[in-house]
Amino acid sequence: MSQSIPLQGMHYEIHYAPLFATSPELSFPCDAEGHVSIDLLSNRARNNYFYARTVIGREYAPPAVLPCEMH
């Protein structure tokens, strides 16, 4: 499996927008193609990521890969 290398200074996050106001927005670091390094996530973030993926179309809109600034 190849891993893409981000362009200098470019970082990305995969963003899950809720379909309802009762759910939080969720974002996770990823590469430019939307691949998330599962092993780098905390247990809570990993559970949230898997949950968001599971309920696409029912609780979350399809995800978008967005450029972001690293802090």
Secondary structure by P-SEA (a helix, b strand, c coil): cbbbbccccbbbbbbbbbccccbbbbbbbbccccccccccccaaaaaaaaaaaaacccccccbbbbbbbcc
